[in-house]
Amino acid sequence: MTPGIRVEATGHLLRVWIDRPEVMNALDPPTSAAMSRVWDRYRDDDTLWAAVLAGTGERAFSVGFDLKWAQAHPEADLHALIGPGGFGGLTHRSDIDKPIVAAVRGYCLGGGLELALACDLIVVGASTRVGFPEPLRGNIAMWGGIQRLARWLPGPRLNRLLLAGEILDADTALAWGLVSRVVPDAQVEEAATALAEQVLTACPLAVRATKALTLEQSGRALDDALASASSHPLVRRLQASRDHAEGIAAFRERRDPVWTGR
């Protein structure tokens, strides 16, 4: 077991917990680096098709960077220590084409919210509070918060979060499109796992190809995106795969498909 995180693989599902409840799951550089290694494993292991990321304890998913660590290491270059994968080994990645579901309960602030926003689906508890208090602390949301929200939110809402440091409740976050679902606090991990298992019923190569196209083509002009989609390596891999043939056969035979990831 790696200090600061817990990892469990069951079948095709990887479950990862930030395990620092004593500091509300704030991340220091060693924990962030350890998480990056976990995401490397997830990326490279073809038997893992979906992942769930949660925080231990009831108070927080994560409140971002461990400021006590920063105060104890004033000379540290935080960006160099965090590494190329970004905060939590995830916020700066574009090399994971498999889905990640965030299970969020309690406070999800600063880097913690940036980490959740780097996931593909976000399930939150009713007591969840999300926001970027960085401007109130002399900082900015530099690990993906500004960049992602600038693409997702209209200016007035964007500015309430990034300039005014407003903290949103779970229902407002859902209404703004920041999260996928709100459930009672006690059901967060169960609901996130159920959502991941729902994804697992789909063809894993189709899911990977879909996520890859979403990541790579969202900024392209429509005509260019349409023209290049069929030549993407993951699309070609899918179309030549056993799973592609299995999906067609299962439809014709009126049965559930049996996916192999090949």
C-alpha atoms as an extended CHARMM CRD file, in Angstrom:
* protein
*
       262  EXT
         1         1  MET       CA              0.0000000000        0.0000000000        0.0000000000  PROA      1               0.0000000000
         2         2  THR       CA              1.3160000000        3.4330000000       -0.9760000000  PROA      2               0.0000000000
         3         3  PRO       CA              1.0560000000        6.0530000000        1.7990000000  PROA      3               0.0000000000
         4         4  GLY       CA             -1.5930000000        8.6300000000        0.9450000000  PROA      4               0.0000000000
         5         5  ILE       CA             -3.5810000000        6.5050000000       -1.4990000000  PROA      5               0.0000000000
         6         6  ARG       CA             -5.4190000000        3.1930000000       -1.6530000000  PROA      6               0.0000000000
         7         7  VAL       CA             -5.8130000000        1.1840000000       -4.8340000000  PROA      7               0.0000000000
         8         8  GLU       CA             -8.0040000000       -1.8270000000       -5.5860000000  PROA      8               0.0000000000
         9         9  ALA       CA             -8.6100000000       -3.6300000000       -8.8820000000  PROA      9               0.0000000000
        10        10  THR       CA            -11.6310000000       -5.8870000000       -9.2430000000  PROA      10              0.0000000000
        11        11  GLY       CA            -12.2220000000       -7.4250000000      -12.6380000000  PROA      11              0.0000000000
        12        12  HSD       CA            -12.0480000000       -4.6290000000      -15.1910000000  PROA      12              0.0000000000
        13        13  LEU       CA            -12.6020000000       -1.8560000000      -12.6090000000  PROA      13              0.0000000000
        14        14  LEU       CA             -9.8670000000        0.1140000000      -10.8580000000  PROA      14              0.0000000000
        15        15  ARG       CA            -10.7850000000        1.9650000000       -7.6550000000  PROA      15              0.0000000000
        16        16  VAL       CA             -8.5000000000        4.6720000000       -6.2750000000  PROA      16              0.0000000000
        17        17  TRP       CA             -8.9000000000        6.5410000000       -2.9820000000  PROA      17              0.0000000000
        18        18  ILE       CA             -7.0390000000        9.6270000000       -1.8110000000  PROA      18              0.0000000000
        19        19  ASP       CA             -6.3190000000        8.4790000000        1.7260000000  PROA      19              0.0000000000
        20        20  ARG       CA             -5.2750000000       11.5350000000        3.7170000000  PROA      20              0.0000000000
        21        21  PRO       CA             -8.4330000000       12.2950000000        5.7260000000  PROA      21              0.0000000000
        22        22  GLU       CA             -6.4220000000       13.9650000000        8.4830000000  PROA      22              0.0000000000
        23        23  VAL       CA             -5.7580000000       16.8770000000        6.0810000000  PROA      23              0.0000000000
        24        24  MET       CA             -9.0930000000       16.6180000000        4.2440000000  PROA      24              0.0000000000
        25        25  ASN       CA             -7.3490000000       14.6900000000        1.4690000000  PROA      25              0.0000000000
        26        26  ALA       CA             -5.0860000000       17.5710000000        0.5120000000  PROA      26              0.0000000000
        27        27  LEU       CA             -2.2810000000       16.3520000000       -1.7280000000  PROA      27              0.0000000000
        28        28  ASP       CA              1.4270000000       16.8430000000       -1.1830000000  PROA      28              0.0000000000
        29        29  PRO       CA              3.9450000000       16.1830000000       -3.9980000000  PROA      29              0.0000000000
        30        30  PRO       CA              4.7910000000       12.5840000000       -2.9190000000  PROA      30              0.0000000000
        31        31  THR       CA              1.1030000000       11.6300000000       -2.9260000000  PROA      31              0.0000000000
        32        32  SER       CA              0.5420000000       13.3490000000       -6.2560000000  PROA      32              0.0000000000
        33        33  ALA       CA              3.5210000000       11.4780000000       -7.7480000000  PROA      33              0.0000000000
        34        34  ALA       CA              2.2020000000        8.1770000000       -6.3840000000  PROA      34              0.0000000000
        35        35  MET       CA             -1.1660000000        8.8480000000       -8.0020000000  PROA      35              0.0000000000
        36        36  SER       CA              0.5650000000        9.5580000000      -11.2950000000  PROA      36              0.0000000000
        37        37  ARG       CA              2.0900000000        6.0750000000      -11.1810000000  PROA      37              0.0000000000
        38        38  VAL       CA             -1.3660000000        4.6100000000      -10.5570000000  PROA      38              0.0000000000
        39        39  TRP       CA             -2.7510000000        6.3990000000      -13.6180000000  PROA      39              0.0000000000
        40        40  ASP       CA              0.2150000000        5.1260000000      -15.6550000000  PROA      40              0.0000000000
        41        41  ARG       CA             -0.7870000000        1.6200000000      -14.6510000000  PROA      41              0.0000000000
        42        42  TYR       CA             -4.4130000000        2.2640000000      -15.5710000000  PROA      42              0.0000000000
        43        43  ARG       CA             -3.4100000000        3.6650000000      -18.9530000000  PROA      43              0.0000000000
        44        44  ASP       CA             -1.1570000000        0.7310000000      -19.7980000000  PROA      44              0.0000000000
        45        45  ASP       CA             -3.1900000000       -2.2140000000      -18.4390000000  PROA      45              0.0000000000
        46        46  ASP       CA             -5.5810000000       -3.4370000000      -21.1410000000  PROA      46              0.0000000000
        47        47  THR       CA             -7.5120000000       -5.4900000000      -18.5850000000  PROA      47              0.0000000000
        48        48  LEU       CA             -8.6470000000       -2.3150000000      -16.7880000000  PROA      48              0.0000000000
        49        49  TRP       CA            -11.5190000000       -0.6220000000      -18.5870000000  PROA      49              0.0000000000
        50        50  ALA       CA            -12.9210000000        1.9270000000      -16.0970000000  PROA      50              0.0000000000
        51        51  ALA       CA            -11.8390000000        3.6410000000      -12.8760000000  PROA      51              0.0000000000
        52        52  VAL       CA            -13.4220000000        5.3320000000       -9.8680000000  PROA      52              0.0000000000
        53        53  LEU       CA            -11.5980000000        8.0400000000       -7.9080000000  PROA      53              0.0000000000
        54        54  ALA       CA            -12.7800000000        8.8910000000       -4.3710000000  PROA      54              0.0000000000
        55        55  GLY       CA            -11.5300000000       10.3880000000       -1.1310000000  PROA      55              0.0000000000
        56        56  THR       CA            -11.5940000000        8.6570000000        2.2460000000  PROA      56              0.0000000000
        57        57  GLY       CA            -13.4440000000       10.0990000000        5.1980000000  PROA      57              0.0000000000
        58        58  GLU       CA            -16.6540000000       12.1080000000        5.2450000000  PROA      58              0.0000000000
        59        59  ARG       CA            -15.3280000000       15.6760000000        5.2320000000  PROA      59              0.0000000000
        60        60  ALA       CA            -13.7740000000       16.0760000000        1.8070000000  PROA      60              0.0000000000
        61        61  PHE       CA            -13.0020000000       14.5790000000       -1.5750000000  PROA      61              0.0000000000
        62        62  SER       CA             -9.9690000000       16.8750000000       -1.5810000000  PROA      62              0.0000000000
        63        63  VAL       CA             -9.3280000000       20.4860000000       -0.6120000000  PROA      63              0.0000000000
        64        64  GLY       CA             -6.4510000000       20.7660000000       -3.0730000000  PROA      64              0.0000000000
        65        65  PHE       CA             -2.7710000000       21.2480000000       -2.3770000000  PROA      65              0.0000000000
        66        66  ASP       CA             -1.4340000000       20.6050000000        1.1180000000  PROA      66              0.0000000000
        67        67  LEU       CA             -0.6320000000       24.1680000000        2.2040000000  PROA      67              0.0000000000
        68        68  LYS       CA              1.0520000000       22.9670000000        5.3940000000  PROA      68              0.0000000000
        69        69  TRP       CA              3.5180000000       21.0420000000        3.2340000000  PROA      69              0.0000000000
        70        70  ALA       CA              4.0910000000       24.1690000000        1.1300000000  PROA      70              0.0000000000
        71        71  GLN       CA              4.7460000000       26.2510000000        4.2420000000  PROA      71              0.0000000000
        72        72  ALA       CA              7.2630000000       23.6800000000        5.4500000000  PROA      72              0.0000000000
        73        73  HSD       CA              9.0540000000       23.6960000000        2.0720000000  PROA      73              0.0000000000
        74        74  PRO       CA              9.1310000000       27.3630000000        0.9970000000  PROA      74              0.0000000000
        75        75  GLU       CA             11.9960000000       26.7320000000       -1.4100000000  PROA      75              0.0000000000
        76        76  ALA       CA             10.1880000000       23.9980000000       -3.3280000000  PROA      76              0.0000000000
        77        77  ASP       CA              9.2580000000       24.3690000000       -7.0040000000  PROA      77              0.0000000000
        78        78  LEU       CA              5.7330000000       23.0160000000       -6.7110000000  PROA      78              0.0000000000
        79        79  HSD       CA              5.1380000000       22.6450000000      -10.4460000000  PROA      79              0.0000000000
        80        80  ALA       CA              8.3340000000       20.6320000000      -10.8840000000  PROA      80              0.0000000000
        81        81  LEU       CA              7.4340000000       18.4250000000       -7.9250000000  PROA      81              0.0000000000
        82        82  ILE       CA              3.8580000000       17.8430000000       -9.0960000000  PROA      82              0.0000000000
        83        83  GLY       CA              5.2130000000       16.4470000000      -12.3680000000  PROA      83              0.0000000000
        84        84  PRO       CA              4.0450000000       16.2610000000      -15.9860000000  PROA      84              0.0000000000
        85        85  GLY       CA              0.8020000000       14.4770000000      -15.1450000000  PROA      85              0.0000000000
        86        86  GLY       CA             -0.3950000000       17.4960000000      -13.2250000000  PROA      86              0.0000000000
        87        87  PHE       CA             -2.1210000000       17.6450000000       -9.8570000000  PROA      87              0.0000000000
        88        88  GLY       CA             -2.9890000000       14.1820000000       -8.6030000000  PROA      88              0.0000000000
        89        89  GLY       CA             -1.1460000000       12.8230000000      -11.6290000000  PROA      89              0.0000000000
        90        90  LEU       CA             -4.2210000000       13.5800000000      -13.7200000000  PROA      90              0.0000000000
        91        91  THR       CA             -5.0560000000       17.2350000000      -14.4100000000  PROA      91              0.0000000000
        92        92  HSD       CA             -2.4990000000       17.6910000000      -17.2030000000  PROA      92              0.0000000000
        93        93  ARG       CA             -2.9100000000       14.3050000000      -18.8640000000  PROA      93              0.0000000000
        94        94  SER       CA             -4.1690000000       13.6910000000      -22.3730000000  PROA      94              0.0000000000
        95        95  ASP       CA             -2.8860000000       10.1190000000      -22.6440000000  PROA      95              0.0000000000
        96        96  ILE       CA             -5.6520000000        8.2380000000      -20.8080000000  PROA      96              0.0000000000
        97        97  ASP       CA             -8.3940000000        7.1790000000      -23.2060000000  PROA      97              0.0000000000
        98        98  LYS       CA            -10.3360000000        5.1990000000      -20.5930000000  PROA      98              0.0000000000
        99        99  PRO       CA            -13.1530000000        6.6410000000      -18.4550000000  PROA      99              0.0000000000
       100       100  ILE       CA            -12.6780000000        7.8270000000      -14.8640000000  PROA      100             0.0000000000
       101       101  VAL       CA            -15.6260000000        8.4880000000      -12.5460000000  PROA      101             0.0000000000
       102       102  ALA       CA            -15.1170000000       10.8530000000       -9.5970000000  PROA      102             0.0000000000
       103       103  ALA       CA            -16.9960000000       10.0230000000       -6.3790000000  PROA      103             0.0000000000
       104       104  VAL       CA            -17.1570000000       13.3280000000       -4.4900000000  PROA      104             0.0000000000
       105       105  ARG       CA            -18.4130000000       13.8800000000       -0.9660000000  PROA      105             0.0000000000
       106       106  GLY       CA            -17.9030000000       16.9260000000        1.2280000000  PROA      106             0.0000000000
       107       107  TYR       CA            -15.5480000000       19.7070000000        0.2300000000  PROA      107             0.0000000000
       108       108  CYS       CA            -14.0860000000       19.6520000000       -3.2730000000  PROA      108             0.0000000000
       109       109  LEU       CA            -12.0350000000       22.8070000000       -3.5370000000  PROA      109             0.0000000000
       110       110  GLY       CA             -9.1230000000       24.2300000000       -5.4920000000  PROA      110             0.0000000000
       111       111  GLY       CA             -6.9070000000       21.4820000000       -6.8120000000  PROA      111             0.0000000000
       112       112  GLY       CA             -9.4600000000       18.9490000000       -5.5820000000  PROA      112             0.0000000000
       113       113  LEU       CA            -12.0590000000       20.3910000000       -7.9420000000  PROA      113             0.0000000000
       114       114  GLU       CA             -9.4850000000       20.5200000000      -10.7370000000  PROA      114             0.0000000000
       115       115  LEU       CA             -8.8310000000       16.8280000000      -10.1140000000  PROA      115             0.0000000000
       116       116  ALA       CA            -12.5550000000       16.0240000000      -10.2530000000  PROA      116             0.0000000000
       117       117  LEU       CA            -13.0040000000       18.0760000000      -13.4320000000  PROA      117             0.0000000000
       118       118  ALA       CA            -10.2220000000       16.0420000000      -15.0560000000  PROA      118             0.0000000000
       119       119  CYS       CA            -12.4560000000       12.9800000000      -14.6900000000  PROA      119             0.0000000000
       120       120  ASP       CA            -15.1260000000       12.0910000000      -17.2440000000  PROA      120             0.0000000000
       121       121  LEU       CA            -18.1060000000       11.7340000000      -14.9120000000  PROA      121             0.0000000000
       122       122  ILE       CA            -18.6270000000       13.2530000000      -11.4690000000  PROA      122             0.0000000000
       123       123  VAL       CA            -21.0590000000       11.9080000000       -8.8670000000  PROA      123             0.0000000000
       124       124  VAL       CA            -21.4290000000       14.1470000000       -5.8130000000  PROA      124             0.0000000000
       125       125  GLY       CA            -23.1060000000       13.8800000000       -2.4420000000  PROA      125             0.0000000000
       126       126  ALA       CA            -25.8540000000       16.2810000000       -1.4080000000  PROA      126             0.0000000000
       127       127  SER       CA            -23.5390000000       17.9970000000        1.0930000000  PROA      127             0.0000000000
       128       128  THR       CA            -20.7870000000       18.5900000000       -1.4690000000  PROA      128             0.0000000000
       129       129  ARG       CA            -19.3860000000       22.0790000000       -1.8640000000  PROA      129             0.0000000000
       130       130  VAL       CA            -17.2360000000       22.9530000000       -4.8750000000  PROA      130             0.0000000000
       131       131  GLY       CA            -15.2360000000       26.0260000000       -5.7470000000  PROA      131             0.0000000000
       132       132  PHE       CA            -11.9480000000       27.7720000000       -6.3470000000  PROA      132             0.0000000000
       133       133  PRO       CA            -10.9490000000       29.8350000000       -3.2880000000  PROA      133             0.0000000000
       134       134  GLU       CA             -7.4780000000       30.4620000000       -4.7450000000  PROA      134             0.0000000000
       135       135  PRO       CA             -7.9580000000       34.2110000000       -5.3970000000  PROA      135             0.0000000000
       136       136  LEU       CA             -8.8480000000       34.6290000000       -1.7260000000  PROA      136             0.0000000000
       137       137  ARG       CA             -5.4650000000       33.0920000000       -0.8650000000  PROA      137             0.0000000000
       138       138  GLY       CA             -3.3130000000       34.9340000000       -3.3770000000  PROA      138             0.0000000000
       139       139  ASN       CA             -3.3180000000       32.1620000000       -5.9670000000  PROA      139             0.0000000000
       140       140  ILE       CA             -5.0850000000       31.0180000000       -9.1450000000  PROA      140             0.0000000000
       141       141  ALA       CA             -6.6630000000       27.7780000000      -10.3630000000  PROA      141             0.0000000000
       142       142  MET       CA             -3.6560000000       26.9060000000      -12.4930000000  PROA      142             0.0000000000
       143       143  TRP       CA             -3.9990000000       23.1040000000      -12.6870000000  PROA      143             0.0000000000
       144       144  GLY       CA             -6.8040000000       23.0420000000      -15.2340000000  PROA      144             0.0000000000
       145       145  GLY       CA             -9.5440000000       24.9770000000      -13.4370000000  PROA      145             0.0000000000
       146       146  ILE       CA             -9.2360000000       28.1150000000      -15.5520000000  PROA      146             0.0000000000
       147       147  GLN       CA             -8.6120000000       26.2200000000      -18.7700000000  PROA      147             0.0000000000
       148       148  ARG       CA            -11.4810000000       23.7360000000      -18.4600000000  PROA      148             0.0000000000
       149       149  LEU       CA            -14.0910000000       26.1160000000      -17.0900000000  PROA      149             0.0000000000
       150       150  ALA       CA            -13.3050000000       28.7140000000      -19.7610000000  PROA      150             0.0000000000
       151       151  ARG       CA            -14.4710000000       26.1110000000      -22.2800000000  PROA      151             0.0000000000
       152       152  TRP       CA            -17.5490000000       24.9990000000      -20.3410000000  PROA      152             0.0000000000
       153       153  LEU       CA            -19.1110000000       27.9840000000      -18.5860000000  PROA      153             0.0000000000
       154       154  PRO       CA            -20.4560000000       31.3280000000      -19.8030000000  PROA      154             0.0000000000
       155       155  GLY       CA            -18.5980000000       34.3830000000      -18.5450000000  PROA      155             0.0000000000
       156       156  PRO       CA            -20.9000000000       35.4300000000      -15.6740000000  PROA      156             0.0000000000
       157       157  ARG       CA            -20.8060000000       31.9750000000      -14.0790000000  PROA      157             0.0000000000
       158       158  LEU       CA            -17.1250000000       31.5280000000      -14.8340000000  PROA      158             0.0000000000
       159       159  ASN       CA            -16.2930000000       34.7680000000      -13.0840000000  PROA      159             0.0000000000
       160       160  ARG       CA            -18.3290000000       33.9330000000       -9.9950000000  PROA      160             0.0000000000
       161       161  LEU       CA            -16.1440000000       30.8620000000       -9.5240000000  PROA      161             0.0000000000
       162       162  LEU       CA            -12.7370000000       32.0490000000      -10.6900000000  PROA      162             0.0000000000
       163       163  LEU       CA            -12.7590000000       35.7440000000       -9.7540000000  PROA      163             0.0000000000
       164       164  ALA       CA            -15.0760000000       35.9370000000       -6.7580000000  PROA      164             0.0000000000
       165       165  GLY       CA            -14.1180000000       32.5550000000       -5.2980000000  PROA      165             0.0000000000
       166       166  GLU       CA            -17.7740000000       31.5820000000       -4.8700000000  PROA      166             0.0000000000
       167       167  ILE       CA            -18.4750000000       28.1600000000       -3.3630000000  PROA      167             0.0000000000
       168       168  LEU       CA            -21.3530000000       26.2470000000       -4.9910000000  PROA      168             0.0000000000
       169       169  ASP       CA            -23.6230000000       23.6750000000       -3.4030000000  PROA      169             0.0000000000
       170       170  ALA       CA            -24.2590000000       20.3340000000       -5.1010000000  PROA      170             0.0000000000
       171       171  ASP       CA            -27.5590000000       21.2830000000       -6.7570000000  PROA      171             0.0000000000
       172       172  THR       CA            -26.0830000000       24.4680000000       -8.2380000000  PROA      172             0.0000000000
       173       173  ALA       CA            -23.0700000000       22.5480000000       -9.5360000000  PROA      173             0.0000000000
       174       174  LEU       CA            -25.4770000000       20.1290000000      -11.2210000000  PROA      174             0.0000000000
       175       175  ALA       CA            -27.5600000000       22.9540000000      -12.6970000000  PROA      175             0.0000000000
       176       176  TRP       CA            -24.3950000000       24.5630000000      -14.0710000000  PROA      176             0.0000000000
       177       177  GLY       CA            -23.3360000000       21.2920000000      -15.7110000000  PROA      177             0.0000000000
       178       178  LEU       CA            -20.2190000000       20.8140000000      -13.5710000000  PROA      178             0.0000000000
       179       179  VAL       CA            -21.2710000000       17.4190000000      -12.1970000000  PROA      179             0.0000000000
       180       180  SER       CA            -23.1320000000       14.4190000000      -13.5680000000  PROA      180             0.0000000000
       181       181  ARG       CA            -25.3740000000       13.4090000000      -10.6810000000  PROA      181             0.0000000000
       182       182  VAL       CA            -26.2820000000       14.2950000000       -7.0690000000  PROA      182             0.0000000000
       183       183  VAL       CA            -27.0610000000       11.5140000000       -4.5910000000  PROA      183             0.0000000000
       184       184  PRO       CA            -27.3120000000       11.2190000000       -0.7970000000  PROA      184             0.0000000000
       185       185  ASP       CA            -23.8720000000       11.3840000000        0.8180000000  PROA      185             0.0000000000
       186       186  ALA       CA            -23.9040000000        7.7650000000        1.9630000000  PROA      186             0.0000000000
       187       187  GLN       CA            -24.5080000000        6.5730000000       -1.6080000000  PROA      187             0.0000000000
       188       188  VAL       CA            -21.7550000000        8.4680000000       -3.4130000000  PROA      188             0.0000000000
       189       189  GLU       CA            -19.2270000000        5.6600000000       -3.8970000000  PROA      189             0.0000000000
       190       190  GLU       CA            -21.9660000000        3.1360000000       -4.6160000000  PROA      190             0.0000000000
       191       191  ALA       CA            -23.5090000000        5.4130000000       -7.2550000000  PROA      191             0.0000000000
       192       192  ALA       CA            -20.1340000000        6.2060000000       -8.8300000000  PROA      192             0.0000000000
       193       193  THR       CA            -19.2580000000        2.5160000000       -8.9760000000  PROA      193             0.0000000000
       194       194  ALA       CA            -22.6420000000        1.7350000000      -10.5210000000  PROA      194             0.0000000000
       195       195  LEU       CA            -22.0000000000        4.3840000000      -13.1720000000  PROA      195             0.0000000000
       196       196  ALA       CA            -18.5750000000        2.8950000000      -13.8890000000  PROA      196             0.0000000000
       197       197  GLU       CA            -20.1320000000       -0.5610000000      -14.1300000000  PROA      197             0.0000000000
       198       198  GLN       CA            -22.6950000000        0.8300000000      -16.5620000000  PROA      198             0.0000000000
       199       199  VAL       CA            -19.7950000000        2.0140000000      -18.7260000000  PROA      199             0.0000000000
       200       200  LEU       CA            -18.3120000000       -1.4870000000      -18.4520000000  PROA      200             0.0000000000
       201       201  THR       CA            -21.3570000000       -2.9270000000      -20.2190000000  PROA      201             0.0000000000
       202       202  ALA       CA            -20.2580000000       -1.0680000000      -23.3590000000  PROA      202             0.0000000000
       203       203  CYS       CA            -17.5360000000       -2.2450000000      -25.7210000000  PROA      203             0.0000000000
       204       204  PRO       CA            -14.2690000000       -1.0970000000      -24.0740000000  PROA      204             0.0000000000
       205       205  LEU       CA            -12.5800000000       -0.3280000000      -27.3840000000  PROA      205             0.0000000000
       206       206  ALA       CA            -15.5810000000        1.7540000000      -28.4600000000  PROA      206             0.0000000000
       207       207  VAL       CA            -15.4490000000        3.6900000000      -25.1890000000  PROA      207             0.0000000000
       208       208  ARG       CA            -11.7320000000        4.3250000000      -25.6040000000  PROA      208             0.0000000000
       209       209  ALA       CA            -12.1180000000        5.4720000000      -29.2100000000  PROA      209             0.0000000000
       210       210  THR       CA            -14.9760000000        7.7640000000      -28.2300000000  PROA      210             0.0000000000
       211       211  LYS       CA            -13.0420000000        9.3950000000      -25.3850000000  PROA      211             0.0000000000
       212       212  ALA       CA             -9.9450000000        9.7980000000      -27.5520000000  PROA      212             0.0000000000
       213       213  LEU       CA            -11.9310000000       11.5480000000      -30.2810000000  PROA      213             0.0000000000
       214       214  THR       CA            -13.6410000000       13.7600000000      -27.7150000000  PROA      214             0.0000000000
       215       215  LEU       CA            -10.2880000000       14.8550000000      -26.2770000000  PROA      215             0.0000000000
       216       216  GLU       CA             -8.5300000000       15.3810000000      -29.5840000000  PROA      216             0.0000000000
       217       217  GLN       CA            -11.2550000000       16.8540000000      -31.7570000000  PROA      217             0.0000000000
       218       218  SER       CA            -13.2170000000       19.1360000000      -29.4390000000  PROA      218             0.0000000000
       219       219  GLY       CA            -11.1670000000       22.1440000000      -30.5350000000  PROA      219             0.0000000000
       220       220  ARG       CA            -11.2160000000       21.3690000000      -34.2490000000  PROA      220             0.0000000000
       221       221  ALA       CA            -13.4860000000       22.7530000000      -36.8990000000  PROA      221             0.0000000000
       222       222  LEU       CA            -16.4260000000       20.4130000000      -37.5310000000  PROA      222             0.0000000000
       223       223  ASP       CA            -15.4690000000       19.5100000000      -41.1120000000  PROA      223             0.0000000000
       224       224  ASP       CA            -11.9040000000       18.6950000000      -40.0630000000  PROA      224             0.0000000000
       225       225  ALA       CA            -13.0710000000       16.6280000000      -37.1090000000  PROA      225             0.0000000000
       226       226  LEU       CA            -15.4900000000       14.6290000000      -39.2510000000  PROA      226             0.0000000000
       227       227  ALA       CA            -12.9050000000       14.0230000000      -41.9680000000  PROA      227             0.0000000000
       228       228  SER       CA            -10.2090000000       12.7890000000      -39.5870000000  PROA      228             0.0000000000
       229       229  ALA       CA            -12.2770000000       10.6100000000      -37.2440000000  PROA      229             0.0000000000
       230       230  SER       CA            -12.2270000000        7.4560000000      -39.3620000000  PROA      230             0.0000000000
       231       231  SER       CA             -8.4190000000        7.4610000000      -39.5940000000  PROA      231             0.0000000000
       232       232  HSD       CA             -7.8260000000        7.6890000000      -35.8440000000  PROA      232             0.0000000000
       233       233  PRO       CA             -5.7360000000        4.6950000000      -34.6660000000  PROA      233             0.0000000000
       234       234  LEU       CA             -8.2180000000        3.7020000000      -31.9590000000  PROA      234             0.0000000000
       235       235  VAL       CA            -11.1370000000        3.8830000000      -34.3980000000  PROA      235             0.0000000000
       236       236  ARG       CA             -9.2610000000        1.6300000000      -36.8190000000  PROA      236             0.0000000000
       237       237  ARG       CA             -8.3570000000       -0.7260000000      -33.9870000000  PROA      237             0.0000000000
       238       238  LEU       CA            -12.0230000000       -0.9070000000      -32.9620000000  PROA      238             0.0000000000
       239       239  GLN       CA            -13.2710000000       -1.5960000000      -36.4730000000  PROA      239             0.0000000000
       240       240  ALA       CA            -10.7430000000       -4.4230000000      -36.9340000000  PROA      240             0.0000000000
       241       241  SER       CA            -11.3740000000       -5.9360000000      -33.5070000000  PROA      241             0.0000000000
       242       242  ARG       CA            -13.1220000000       -9.1040000000      -32.3460000000  PROA      242             0.0000000000
       243       243  ASP       CA            -15.3210000000       -6.9420000000      -30.1640000000  PROA      243             0.0000000000
       244       244  HSD       CA            -16.6120000000       -5.0470000000      -33.2070000000  PROA      244             0.0000000000
       245       245  ALA       CA            -17.6590000000       -8.3420000000      -34.8020000000  PROA      245             0.0000000000
       246       246  GLU       CA            -19.0240000000       -9.5660000000      -31.4750000000  PROA      246             0.0000000000
       247       247  GLY       CA            -21.2840000000       -6.5240000000      -31.1370000000  PROA      247             0.0000000000
       248       248  ILE       CA            -22.8160000000       -7.1670000000      -34.5550000000  PROA      248             0.0000000000
       249       249  ALA       CA            -23.1990000000      -10.9000000000      -33.8880000000  PROA      249             0.0000000000
       250       250  ALA       CA            -24.8120000000      -10.3290000000      -30.4870000000  PROA      250             0.0000000000
       251       251  PHE       CA            -27.3240000000       -7.9150000000      -32.0410000000  PROA      251             0.0000000000
       252       252  ARG       CA            -28.2530000000      -10.4000000000      -34.7570000000  PROA      252             0.0000000000
       253       253  GLU       CA            -28.5190000000      -13.2630000000      -32.2640000000  PROA      253             0.0000000000
       254       254  ARG       CA            -30.4910000000      -11.1730000000      -29.7610000000  PROA      254             0.0000000000
       255       255  ARG       CA            -28.1010000000      -11.7780000000      -26.8740000000  PROA      255             0.0000000000
       256       256  ASP       CA            -25.8150000000       -9.7400000000      -24.6580000000  PROA      256             0.0000000000
       257       257  PRO       CA            -22.3500000000       -9.2450000000      -26.1210000000  PROA      257             0.0000000000
       258       258  VAL       CA            -19.2890000000      -10.6820000000      -24.3950000000  PROA      258             0.0000000000
       259       259  TRP       CA            -16.4960000000       -8.1310000000      -24.6140000000  PROA      259             0.0000000000
       260       260  THR       CA            -12.8240000000       -9.0960000000      -24.5060000000  PROA      260             0.0000000000
       261       261  GLY       CA            -11.1390000000       -5.7630000000      -25.2130000000  PROA      261             0.0000000000
       262       262  ARG       CA             -9.5860000000       -7.2650000000      -28.3400000000  PROA      262             0.0000000000
